[in-house]
């Protein structure tokens, strides 16, 4: 799994691939990939930045999908549960998964200036965390690794 990082790339390709993977998964599992779920995923994948539920609700509402919070929360719950999106705990926001369908443990690099989010591998850190927890007699069931800092663009802008 290669990290996306903060490099410039074609967001349309991310969106197309992510939606296609969700379509395939849902068809194979007999899940309903409703229009509002699809559009929520498209919005999340259109940029690699964290988006809050109300940011998504504004877009969905403007496009005729409904403007009540349950609309977006149900869509987000489905997307996260099925691995198509991730919740960024630090920001109480969501991002589209850049590796849908892949068995992976992500870590998130969050730019504190522009809210850009990069998904990368957390496996080495999770192995260490589980080893340390085991030494304490603790069994890790779930962990979210999030690091906050400045992305390359914001670091460059701050240096100028």
N, C-alpha and C positions, 0 to 999 in steps of 0.2 A: 504494500500500500504506500504510494507516494503521497507526501503531504502537498496540499494545494499551495500553502504558503500565502504570501501576499503579492505574488507575481501578477502582472496583467495577463489576462487570458480571456477567452471567449466564454462569457457567461451563458450565452445561448446554448453552447455545447453542454455545459453543466446541466442546464435546465432540461434540455431534450433527453439527455442520458438518464438523469434522475427520474423524470416522469416515465420514461420507457421502462426503467427498472421497477418502478412502483406498479405500472400496468401489468407487467409480467408476473410479479409477485402476487398481486391481488387476483389475477386470473388463475394462477396455480393453486392458491389457497382458498378460492371461492369467496374472497372479500369484495365488498362493494367500494370501488374507487369512484365516489360520487363527484359530480362537477365541482362542488365547493371544496372537497378534499384535494382534487387535482389542482384547482386554481390556487389554493393556499400553498401547495408545494411549489407551484410555478413561481409564485411571488417570492417565497423563501430562497429559491435557487437562482432567482434573477440577479441577485447580488450576494456577495459573501459578507453580510453584516447582520448583526443581531437585530431582530425585529420583535417588538412587543405585540401582544395579542391585540391591543387597541390600534396599533399601526396597521396591522393586517385587516382588522375589522373596517377601518376607514376605506381601504382599497376594495374589499369585498362588497361593502355597502354601496359604494359608488358604482360598482359593476352589476348591481342588482341581486347579489347573493344574500341579502339580509343584513341588518345593522344591529342585531341583538347579540350580546356577548356569547351566549351559548353556541351560536353558529360557528364562530371561530374556535372556541374552546373544544368543541367536539371534533372539529377537523384536526386541530393540533394534537389532541389526545390520540387519535387514530394514527397520525403520521409518526409521532414519537414511539408509540407502542409497536409499530411495525418497522421501525428503524429507518424511516425516510427523513426524519428530522431529529434534531437534538435540542434539549432545553439547556440554555446557558443560565445556570443557577445565579451567578453573580449579577446578571443583568435582568433576571426574570424575563428572558426573551428567548427567541427560537432562531435556529439556522437550519437550512436544508442540509442533509447528510451528503457529503461528497463521495461517499463510498457505499451507496445503498445496496443492500443484499450481501455485503461482505461481512464476514465475522471479524469484527475489530473492536478494539477498545480505544476510543478517541481521547485526545487531550485537546484543549482549546486555547489558542493564543488570541487574546482579546485586546484590541487597541483602545486605550482609554480616551483617545482623542476623537476618533471617527467611528467607533463601534464595529470596525471590520473584525471579522473572526476567521481564523484559519484553523482547520482541523488537521491534526497530525497524530502520530502513533503515541499511545501511552503505555504500551506493553512493558518496556523496561521499568518505568516508574511504578506500574501496578505490581510487577513482580517483587520489587523492593518493598512496597507497602504491605503486600500480603505476607512476605517473610517477616517483617517487623511486627505485624499484627499477630502472626502465629506465635512468635516468641513471647508475646504478652497473653497468649491464650485466647485471642480474639479472632473471629472468622469474619473477614470482609465480605459483605454481600453485594455492596454497591458503592462505588466511589466515582466522583466526578473530578477530573483534573482540569483546572482553569488557571491560566497565567495571564496577568494583566500587565500591559506595558505599552510601548509605542510601535506601530507598524513602520516599515521602512519609509513610506511616504511621509508620515507624520514626523518621524525622526529627522528626515531631510528638511522638512519645512521648519522645524524647531531650530535646526542648526543655522538656518539662513538669517 
